Amino acid sequence: FRSDDPRLDALYQAGIRTVQLNSLDAYTDCPTREQRAWVGDAVVHQMVDLATNEDWGLARNYLELSDSPRPDGILPMVVAGDIEASGGLTIPDWSLSWIHGIHIQYWHDGDLEAVQRHLPTAERVLRWYTNYVDERGTIADVPEWNLVDWASIFVSGRSSILTALWARGLAEFAGLCEAIGNAGSAAWARKLYDSAAK
């Protein structure tokens, strides 16, 4: 990649270097401190990796490794370590980022077999959120640690941000279901999406 803007070129190279430093057997959050495989952080690494690397093995592995739901259907905030093993507190919106990762991977490689493997977990995540849909069709009062990747925003009470992330997950899930011929699940997701969009 080259452009006529040296700042854009530097940003591109920084993205490649960041993914390089944080790619072991899984994408990790930093090369020095925790070195944990955070489910939400990894979707950013995945997107850079897919755009800059010819070997997409680690991008695919991110989806496989993170497909490890708790008994209630939501994903752990960190996989392959002590936090996952404890089964405790999670960052719910990072499960929605993982669904986005399925969509991004399919957009790049068209692997319908991988999509089929991950759709049951994706549906459980989306259904987990239905416990927090209010009378307006929006997401409200979600428990646990709602982080939205360190953004300085409010996610307590009724949340347009969490609703938007959930709606994106519903729309992407519906599209993936249609790609494999699962019209029933696609219709379920589109109905919830339409309600949230209003």
C-alpha positions as CSV (number, residue, x, y, z in Angstrom):
1,F,0.0,0.0,0.0
2,R,1.2,3.5,-0.9
3,S,-0.6,6.8,-1.1
4,D,0.3,10.4,-1.7
5,D,-0.3,11.1,1.9
6,P,2.7,10.2,4.2
7,R,0.5,10.3,7.3
8,L,-1.8,7.7,5.8
9,D,1.2,5.6,4.8
10,A,2.5,5.8,8.4
11,L,-0.9,4.9,9.8
12,Y,-1.0,1.8,7.5
13,Q,2.4,0.7,8.7
14,A,1.6,1.3,12.3
15,G,-1.5,-0.9,11.9
16,I,0.6,-3.7,10.5
17,R,3.2,-3.4,13.2
18,T,0.6,-3.4,16.0
19,V,-1.0,-6.6,14.7
20,Q,2.5,-8.1,14.4
21,L,3.3,-7.3,18.0
22,N,0.0,-8.7,19.2
23,S,-0.2,-11.9,17.2
24,L,0.9,-15.0,19.1
25,D,-1.4,-18.0,19.0
26,A,-4.2,-15.5,19.4
27,Y,-4.5,-11.8,19.0
28,T,-3.6,-10.1,22.3
29,D,-4.2,-6.7,23.8
30,C,-0.6,-5.6,24.1
31,P,2.9,-7.1,23.7
32,T,4.1,-6.4,27.2
33,R,1.5,-6.1,29.9
34,E,-1.4,-8.5,30.0
35,Q,-1.0,-10.4,26.7
36,R,-4.6,-11.5,27.0
37,A,-6.9,-12.6,24.2
38,W,-9.7,-10.1,24.7
39,V,-12.7,-11.0,22.5
40,G,-13.6,-7.4,21.6
41,D,-10.1,-6.0,21.0
42,A,-9.4,-8.8,18.5
43,V,-11.9,-7.8,15.9
44,V,-9.7,-4.7,15.2
45,H,-6.6,-6.8,14.8
46,Q,-8.6,-9.2,12.5
47,M,-9.7,-6.3,10.2
48,V,-6.1,-5.0,9.9
49,D,-4.8,-8.6,9.4
50,L,-7.3,-9.4,6.7
51,A,-6.4,-6.2,4.8
52,T,-2.6,-6.5,5.1
53,N,-1.7,-10.2,5.4
54,E,-2.0,-13.0,2.9
55,D,-2.2,-15.6,5.7
56,W,-5.6,-15.3,7.3
57,G,-5.1,-18.2,9.7
58,L,-5.0,-16.1,12.8
59,A,-8.0,-14.1,11.7
60,R,-10.0,-17.4,11.4
61,N,-8.5,-18.7,14.6
62,Y,-9.8,-15.6,16.4
63,L,-13.4,-16.7,15.6
64,E,-12.8,-20.3,16.6
65,L,-11.0,-19.5,19.8
66,S,-13.6,-16.9,20.9
67,D,-16.6,-19.2,20.1
68,S,-16.7,-20.3,23.8
69,P,-19.9,-19.1,25.3
70,R,-20.8,-19.2,29.0
71,P,-23.9,-21.3,29.9
72,D,-26.2,-18.3,29.4
73,G,-24.9,-17.8,25.8
74,I,-22.8,-14.7,26.1
75,L,-19.0,-14.9,25.3
76,P,-16.3,-14.4,27.9
77,M,-14.4,-11.1,27.8
78,V,-11.1,-13.0,27.5
79,V,-10.5,-16.5,26.0
80,A,-7.8,-19.1,26.6
81,G,-7.0,-18.1,30.1
82,D,-8.0,-17.7,33.7
83,I,-10.8,-15.2,33.1
84,E,-12.6,-17.6,30.7
85,A,-12.1,-20.5,33.1
86,S,-13.7,-18.6,36.0
87,G,-16.9,-18.0,33.9
88,G,-17.5,-14.7,35.7
89,L,-18.1,-11.1,34.7
90,T,-17.9,-10.3,31.0
91,I,-18.1,-7.4,28.6
92,P,-21.4,-8.1,26.8
93,D,-20.9,-5.8,23.9
94,W,-17.6,-7.5,22.9
95,S,-19.7,-10.6,22.0
96,L,-21.4,-8.3,19.4
97,S,-17.9,-7.4,18.1
98,W,-17.2,-11.1,17.7
99,I,-20.4,-11.4,15.6
100,H,-19.1,-8.5,13.5
101,G,-15.9,-10.5,13.1
102,I,-17.8,-13.4,11.6
103,H,-19.4,-11.1,9.1
104,I,-16.0,-9.5,8.3
105,Q,-14.3,-12.9,7.8
106,Y,-17.1,-14.1,5.5
107,W,-16.9,-10.9,3.5
108,H,-13.2,-11.7,2.9
109,D,-13.2,-15.4,2.3
110,G,-16.8,-16.5,1.6
111,D,-16.4,-19.6,3.9
112,L,-20.0,-20.7,4.5
113,E,-18.9,-23.7,6.5
114,A,-17.2,-21.4,9.1
115,V,-20.3,-19.3,9.1
116,Q,-22.5,-22.3,9.8
117,R,-20.3,-23.3,12.7
118,H,-20.5,-19.9,14.4
119,L,-24.1,-19.0,13.7
120,P,-25.6,-21.0,16.7
121,T,-23.4,-19.0,19.1
122,A,-24.1,-15.7,17.4
123,E,-27.8,-16.4,17.7
124,R,-27.4,-17.2,21.4
125,V,-25.6,-13.9,21.9
126,L,-28.3,-11.9,20.2
127,R,-31.0,-13.7,22.1
128,W,-29.1,-13.0,25.4
129,Y,-29.7,-9.3,24.6
130,T,-33.5,-9.8,24.2
131,N,-33.7,-10.0,28.0
132,Y,-32.8,-6.3,27.9
133,V,-35.1,-5.0,25.1
134,D,-37.5,-2.4,26.5
135,E,-41.0,-1.5,25.3
136,R,-39.5,0.7,22.6
137,G,-37.4,-2.1,21.1
138,T,-34.2,-0.6,22.3
139,I,-31.6,-2.1,24.7
140,A,-31.8,-0.9,28.3
141,D,-30.1,-1.7,31.7
142,V,-27.6,-4.3,30.5
143,P,-25.7,-5.8,33.4
144,E,-22.0,-6.6,33.8
145,W,-19.2,-4.4,32.3
146,N,-20.4,-2.4,29.3
147,L,-17.3,-1.0,27.9
148,V,-17.8,-0.2,24.2
149,D,-14.0,-0.3,23.9
150,W,-13.0,2.5,26.3
151,A,-15.3,5.0,24.6
152,S,-16.2,8.0,26.8
153,I,-19.9,7.5,26.4
154,F,-22.8,6.6,28.7
155,V,-24.2,3.1,28.3
156,S,-26.4,3.0,31.4
157,G,-30.2,3.0,31.2
158,R,-31.6,3.0,27.7
159,S,-28.6,3.0,25.4
160,S,-28.5,4.1,21.7
161,I,-24.9,2.8,21.5
162,L,-25.7,-0.7,22.8
163,T,-28.8,-0.7,20.7
164,A,-26.8,0.2,17.6
165,L,-24.2,-2.5,18.2
166,W,-27.0,-5.1,18.8
167,A,-28.8,-3.9,15.6
168,R,-25.7,-4.2,13.6
169,G,-25.3,-7.8,15.0
170,L,-28.9,-8.6,14.1
171,A,-28.5,-7.2,10.5
172,E,-25.2,-9.1,9.9
173,F,-26.6,-12.3,11.5
174,A,-29.7,-12.0,9.2
175,G,-27.5,-11.6,6.1
176,L,-25.3,-14.6,7.1
177,C,-28.4,-16.7,7.8
178,E,-29.7,-15.8,4.3
179,A,-26.4,-16.8,2.8
180,I,-26.7,-20.3,4.2
181,G,-30.5,-20.6,3.5
182,N,-31.8,-20.2,7.1
183,A,-34.8,-17.9,6.3
184,G,-36.4,-18.4,9.7
185,S,-33.6,-17.1,11.8
186,A,-33.0,-14.3,9.3
187,A,-36.6,-13.2,9.6
188,W,-36.4,-13.3,13.4
189,A,-33.4,-11.1,13.4
190,R,-34.8,-8.6,10.8
191,K,-38.0,-8.2,12.9
192,L,-35.9,-7.2,16.0
193,Y,-33.7,-5.0,13.8
194,D,-36.7,-3.2,12.4
195,S,-38.1,-2.6,15.9
196,A,-34.8,-1.2,17.2
197,A,-34.4,1.0,14.1
198,K,-37.7,2.7,14.8
